[in-house]
Amino acid sequence: MLTAASLRLCSMSSRSKYDGLMSEPALAPRNAFHGVIAVWIVSLVSAILLAVLLPEEIRIGWLLIAFGVIVLVSFAVQLAYGRAAGFIVRVAASVMGSLLLMGLVSIALGLAALAGTV
């Protein structure tokens, strides 16, 4: 036997489709790791430029300063991206990759300095 309450319940279930108030997910969000790769490229270019342009005596100090600037650039790029999900992972990947690249350039400079003095 159908009562008035069961009829209302049946009619509500047929009307409960999209009501325009639900949020929609982003259709195609940008790839967050493009910013990470951009920071890596900036760090590599800056390390190579410093290696070429500066004399050997002051090169390491300026590489440290450049790494500090790269850390700030990494934060700025990831904040400009505007997504909180994975922020720490993206910043850590940017900074660690930059540290690795600048370290490799420093190793190459050290080996070149040793080869030049022998």
C-alpha positions as CSV (number, residue, x, y, z in Angstrom):
1,M,0.0,0.0,0.0
2,L,1.4,3.4,-1.0
3,T,1.2,6.2,1.5
4,A,1.8,9.9,0.9
5,A,5.3,9.7,2.4
6,S,6.4,6.9,0.1
7,L,5.0,8.7,-2.9
8,R,7.0,11.9,-2.0
9,L,10.1,9.7,-1.6
10,C,9.7,8.2,-5.0
11,S,9.1,11.6,-6.6
12,M,12.2,13.1,-4.9
13,S,14.4,10.3,-6.1
14,S,13.4,10.9,-9.7
15,R,14.1,14.7,-9.3
16,S,17.5,14.4,-7.6
17,K,19.6,14.9,-10.6
18,Y,22.2,17.7,-11.1
19,D,20.8,20.7,-9.4
20,G,23.4,23.3,-10.5
21,L,24.9,23.6,-7.0
22,M,27.5,20.9,-7.1
23,S,31.1,21.7,-7.9
24,E,32.7,20.4,-11.0
25,P,36.3,19.1,-11.1
26,A,38.9,20.8,-13.3
27,L,38.7,19.3,-16.7
28,A,42.4,19.5,-17.7
29,P,44.7,20.9,-15.0
30,R,48.1,22.0,-16.0
31,N,51.0,19.6,-15.3
32,A,52.6,20.6,-12.1
33,F,56.0,19.2,-12.9
34,H,56.6,21.7,-15.7
35,G,57.5,24.2,-13.1
36,V,59.9,21.7,-11.5
37,I,61.7,21.2,-14.8
38,A,61.8,25.0,-15.4
39,V,63.5,25.5,-12.1
40,W,66.1,22.8,-13.0
41,I,66.8,24.5,-16.3
42,V,67.3,27.9,-14.6
43,S,69.6,26.3,-12.0
44,L,71.7,24.6,-14.7
45,V,72.0,27.7,-16.8
46,S,72.9,29.9,-13.8
47,A,75.6,27.5,-12.6
48,I,77.1,27.3,-16.1
49,L,77.1,31.1,-16.5
50,L,78.7,31.5,-13.1
51,A,81.3,28.9,-14.0
52,V,82.2,30.7,-17.2
53,L,82.0,34.3,-16.1
54,L,83.6,34.3,-12.6
55,P,87.2,33.7,-11.6
56,E,88.0,30.5,-9.7
57,E,88.5,32.2,-6.3
58,I,85.0,33.5,-5.9
59,R,83.0,31.0,-7.9
60,I,81.9,28.7,-5.0
61,G,80.5,31.6,-3.0
62,W,78.4,32.8,-5.9
63,L,77.2,29.2,-6.6
64,L,75.9,29.1,-3.0
65,I,74.1,32.5,-3.5
66,A,72.7,31.3,-6.8
67,F,71.4,28.1,-5.0
68,G,69.6,30.3,-2.4
69,V,68.0,32.3,-5.2
70,I,67.0,29.1,-6.9
71,V,65.2,27.9,-3.7
72,L,63.2,31.2,-3.7
73,V,62.5,30.8,-7.4
74,S,61.2,27.3,-6.7
75,F,58.8,28.6,-4.0
76,A,57.6,31.4,-6.3
77,V,57.0,29.0,-9.3
78,Q,55.0,26.6,-7.2
79,L,53.0,29.3,-5.5
80,A,52.2,30.8,-8.9
81,Y,50.9,27.4,-10.0
82,G,48.1,27.8,-7.4
83,R,47.4,24.2,-6.3
84,A,48.0,23.1,-2.7
85,A,48.0,19.4,-3.5
86,G,51.6,18.1,-3.8
87,F,53.1,21.5,-3.0
88,I,55.8,20.1,-0.7
89,V,56.7,17.3,-3.2
90,R,57.0,19.8,-6.1
91,V,59.2,22.2,-4.1
92,A,61.3,19.4,-2.8
93,A,61.8,18.0,-6.3
94,S,62.7,21.4,-7.6
95,V,65.2,22.1,-4.8
96,M,66.8,18.6,-4.8
97,G,67.1,18.5,-8.6
98,S,68.7,22.0,-8.6
99,L,71.1,20.9,-5.8
100,L,72.1,17.8,-7.8
101,L,72.6,19.8,-11.0
102,M,74.6,22.6,-9.4
103,G,76.6,19.9,-7.5
104,L,77.5,18.2,-10.8
105,V,78.6,21.5,-12.2
106,S,80.7,22.1,-9.1
107,I,82.3,18.6,-9.4
108,A,83.1,19.3,-13.0
109,L,84.7,22.7,-12.0
110,G,86.7,21.0,-9.3
111,L,88.0,18.3,-11.7
112,A,88.9,21.0,-14.2
113,A,90.8,22.9,-11.6
114,L,92.7,19.8,-10.5
115,A,93.5,18.9,-14.1
116,G,94.7,22.4,-14.7
117,T,97.2,22.4,-11.8
118,V,98.8,19.0,-12.6
